[in-house]
Structure formats: C-alpha cells, structure tokens
Amino acid sequence: MGKPDKYGNVHRVGGGTGPMFWLFLLFLGLKLTGFIAWSWWWVTAPLWGPIVVLLGVGGSLLGVAVICLLSIFIVEKISG
C-alpha cells in the first residue's frame, strides 16, 4: 500500500489483475486441459477484446461527429 498524501488519500500505482485477465486464465486452463476446443483467438479474446470494442465505439462516435459537422457545413453553405 502507498503512503497517504497531505489530504490523507492513498494512491495505488499499478492496476493489478482485472476480471478480463481472470477470464483469460480460465479460458486458458480449459483450453489446455481439453475441456474446450476453441480457437486461440477466442481464448485470448478477453485480453484484446475490450480494446477492439473501445476502438470500434470510438470510431463510430467519430464517424457520427464527422457526418454531423459535414451536414451542418453543407446546410450553412446552401443557406448562406
């Protein structure tokens, strides 16, 4: 555990192991013992899946923002 700062808050450095890492370990154990016959892509999906989802959501939001800005620009260009 870290030292408290002047306000009494203790800041911890490092994230530790999250639930996705534990899910990966579970899938890994099941794959290595032969209980599941999944592709290694699916076994490792808890490690890279959240990043792909975040990039997909971020890309979608960026695409919607660009379309909105372009439509505003076009409407102002036509009106003005």
Backbone as CSV, one residue per row, in Angstrom:
resi,resn,N_x,N_y,N_z,CA_x,CA_y,CA_z,C_x,C_y,C_z
1,MET,0.834,-1.171,0.000,0.000,0.000,0.000,0.878,1.232,0.000
2,GLY,0.410,2.297,-0.654,1.197,3.516,-0.767,1.055,4.412,0.447
3,LYS,1.868,5.479,0.458,1.816,6.456,1.544,0.688,7.446,1.275
4,PRO,-0.004,7.889,2.329,-1.047,8.889,2.116,-0.441,10.247,1.756
5,ASP,-1.159,11.003,0.893,-0.699,12.348,0.565,-1.156,13.308,1.666
6,LYS,-0.970,14.607,1.451,-1.282,15.581,2.502,-2.777,15.651,2.820
7,TYR,-3.616,15.115,1.932,-5.060,15.092,2.171,-5.535,13.773,2.765
8,GLY,-4.624,12.843,2.960,-4.982,11.551,3.531,-5.376,10.500,2.506
9,ASN,-5.309,10.836,1.209,-5.653,9.886,0.158,-4.471,8.989,-0.152
10,VAL,-4.734,7.717,-0.276,-3.684,6.757,-0.627,-3.838,6.420,-2.105
11,HIS,-2.774,6.633,-2.860,-2.795,6.358,-4.294,-2.029,5.081,-4.572
12,ARG,-2.679,4.181,-5.271,-2.060,2.910,-5.610,-1.569,2.961,-7.043
13,VAL,-0.347,2.546,-7.262,0.225,2.514,-8.605,0.098,1.097,-9.136
14,GLY,-0.331,0.979,-10.380,-0.492,-0.339,-10.983,-1.925,-0.803,-10.855
15,GLY,-2.392,-1.485,-11.897,-3.797,-1.867,-11.927,-4.088,-3.216,-11.314
16,GLY,-3.084,-4.049,-11.152,-3.358,-5.389,-10.662,-3.976,-6.246,-11.758
17,THR,-4.710,-7.242,-11.355,-5.352,-8.121,-12.329,-6.843,-7.839,-12.342
18,GLY,-7.350,-7.564,-13.521,-8.769,-7.283,-13.675,-9.548,-8.533,-14.010
19,PRO,-10.855,-8.395,-14.119,-11.694,-9.564,-14.397,-11.421,-10.188,-15.769
20,MET,-11.009,-9.368,-16.746,-10.742,-9.935,-18.074,-9.501,-10.833,-18.045
21,PHE,-8.527,-10.478,-17.229,-7.339,-11.324,-17.112,-7.706,-12.665,-16.478
22,TRP,-8.579,-12.631,-15.443,-9.006,-13.869,-14.797,-9.824,-14.727,-15.753
23,LEU,-10.636,-14.073,-16.587,-11.402,-14.813,-17.589,-10.466,-15.472,-18.602
24,PHE,-9.418,-14.741,-18.991,-8.419,-15.323,-19.889,-7.760,-16.537,-19.251
25,LEU,-7.391,-16.423,-17.982,-6.764,-17.564,-17.308,-7.708,-18.765,-17.240
26,LEU,-8.987,-18.515,-17.009,-9.966,-19.595,-17.004,-10.041,-20.263,-18.371
27,PHE,-10.167,-19.437,-19.435,-10.216,-19.992,-20.793,-8.939,-20.747,-21.125
28,LEU,-7.794,-20.220,-20.700,-6.514,-20.878,-20.960,-6.465,-22.248,-20.295
29,GLY,-6.894,-22.292,-19.040,-6.909,-23.574,-18.332,-7.840,-24.576,-18.992
30,LEU,-9.015,-24.108,-19.405,-9.961,-25.003,-20.072,-9.432,-25.488,-21.415
31,LYS,-8.744,-24.614,-22.132,-8.178,-24.985,-23.437,-7.040,-26.007,-23.254
32,LEU,-6.158,-25.739,-22.305,-5.006,-26.629,-22.109,-5.401,-27.990,-21.553
33,THR,-6.515,-28.048,-20.817,-6.960,-29.344,-20.292,-7.903,-30.065,-21.239
34,GLY,-8.263,-29.426,-22.349,-9.086,-30.089,-23.349,-10.589,-29.989,-23.122
35,PHE,-11.021,-29.176,-22.157,-12.453,-29.024,-21.923,-13.146,-28.202,-23.000
36,ILE,-12.416,-27.328,-23.655,-12.968,-26.553,-24.764,-12.048,-26.717,-25.960
37,ALA,-12.607,-26.666,-27.145,-11.832,-26.810,-28.380,-11.889,-25.511,-29.181
38,TRP,-11.883,-24.390,-28.473,-11.968,-23.090,-29.130,-10.661,-22.750,-29.826
39,SER,-10.768,-21.834,-30.765,-9.582,-21.266,-31.388,-8.833,-20.422,-30.347
40,TRP,-7.531,-20.301,-30.558,-6.740,-19.478,-29.649,-7.176,-18.023,-29.698
41,TRP,-7.768,-17.593,-30.818,-8.300,-16.225,-30.899,-9.347,-15.999,-29.825
42,TRP,-10.251,-16.971,-29.629,-11.303,-16.826,-28.632,-10.764,-16.978,-27.217
43,VAL,-9.756,-17.812,-27.058,-9.163,-17.981,-25.725,-8.504,-16.676,-25.276
44,THR,-7.837,-15.987,-26.188,-7.152,-14.739,-25.841,-8.045,-13.516,-26.003
45,ALA,-9.288,-13.691,-26.422,-10.199,-12.557,-26.641,-10.374,-11.661,-25.406
46,PRO,-10.407,-12.188,-24.182,-10.525,-11.271,-23.041,-9.352,-10.295,-22.918
47,LEU,-8.215,-10.598,-23.522,-7.066,-9.692,-23.449,-7.162,-8.567,-24.474
48,TRP,-7.590,-8.872,-25.686,-7.619,-7.856,-26.742,-9.028,-7.383,-27.074
49,GLY,-10.051,-8.103,-26.638,-11.422,-7.753,-26.962,-11.865,-6.377,-26.487
50,PRO,-11.592,-6.015,-25.233,-12.018,-4.685,-24.771,-11.396,-3.547,-25.573
51,ILE,-10.165,-3.718,-26.015,-9.510,-2.677,-26.822,-10.214,-2.539,-28.161
52,VAL,-10.563,-3.668,-28.763,-11.265,-3.640,-30.052,-12.632,-2.982,-29.901
53,VAL,-13.332,-3.303,-28.828,-14.650,-2.697,-28.596,-14.518,-1.186,-28.406
54,LEU,-13.546,-0.756,-27.605,-13.344,0.682,-27.392,-12.988,1.398,-28.691
55,LEU,-12.128,0.794,-29.494,-11.773,1.399,-30.774,-12.980,1.458,-31.709
56,GLY,-13.800,0.412,-31.694,-14.999,0.408,-32.531,-15.996,1.472,-32.112
57,VAL,-16.233,1.592,-30.815,-17.166,2.606,-30.322,-16.613,3.998,-30.587
58,GLY,-15.324,4.192,-30.326,-14.706,5.492,-30.583,-14.739,5.857,-32.053
59,GLY,-14.458,4.897,-32.922,-14.516,5.142,-34.359,-15.920,5.465,-34.827
60,SER,-16.900,4.775,-34.266,-18.294,5.050,-34.626,-18.706,6.450,-34.191
61,LEU,-18.345,6.820,-32.973,-18.669,8.160,-32.491,-17.968,9.232,-33.320
62,LEU,-16.737,8.975,-33.694,-16.013,9.918,-34.534,-16.682,10.039,-35.898
63,GLY,-17.112,8.927,-36.457,-17.809,8.948,-37.743,-19.105,9.732,-37.675
64,VAL,-19.876,9.546,-36.611,-21.122,10.290,-36.444,-20.830,11.781,-36.295
65,ALA,-19.797,12.128,-35.543,-19.437,13.532,-35.362,-19.035,14.171,-36.688
66,VAL,-18.260,13.466,-37.494,-17.840,13.993,-38.794,-19.045,14.193,-39.705
67,ILE,-19.959,13.234,-39.733,-21.154,13.353,-40.565,-22.009,14.543,-40.105
68,CYS,-22.162,14.712,-38.794,-22.937,15.847,-38.275,-22.284,17.176,-38.656
69,LEU,-20.981,17.273,-38.487,-20.286,18.513,-38.826,-20.356,18.802,-40.318
70,LEU,-20.218,17.784,-41.128,-20.316,17.981,-42.578,-21.722,18.400,-42.984
71,SER,-22.736,17.801,-42.362,-24.105,18.182,-42.711,-24.391,19.620,-42.283
72,ILE,-23.897,20.034,-41.126,-24.069,21.434,-40.706,-23.366,22.370,-41.683
73,PHE,-22.161,22.011,-42.069,-21.406,22.831,-43.023,-22.141,22.947,-44.342
74,ILE,-22.675,21.847,-44.838,-23.380,21.851,-46.136,-24.664,22.679,-46.050
75,VAL,-25.422,22.524,-44.947,-26.657,23.295,-44.790,-26.354,24.793,-44.711
76,GLU,-25.300,25.164,-43.988,-24.936,26.582,-43.886,-24.452,27.108,-45.237
77,LYS,-23.758,26.285,-45.981,-23.256,26.695,-47.302,-24.421,26.931,-48.257
78,ILE,-25.434,26.053,-48.206,-26.589,26.180,-49.092,-27.445,27.390,-48.666
79,SER,-27.609,27.562,-47.364,-28.457,28.644,-46.856,-27.812,30.024,-47.013
80,GLY,-26.523,30.073,-46.861,-25.850,31.365,-46.817,-25.358,31.847,-48.106
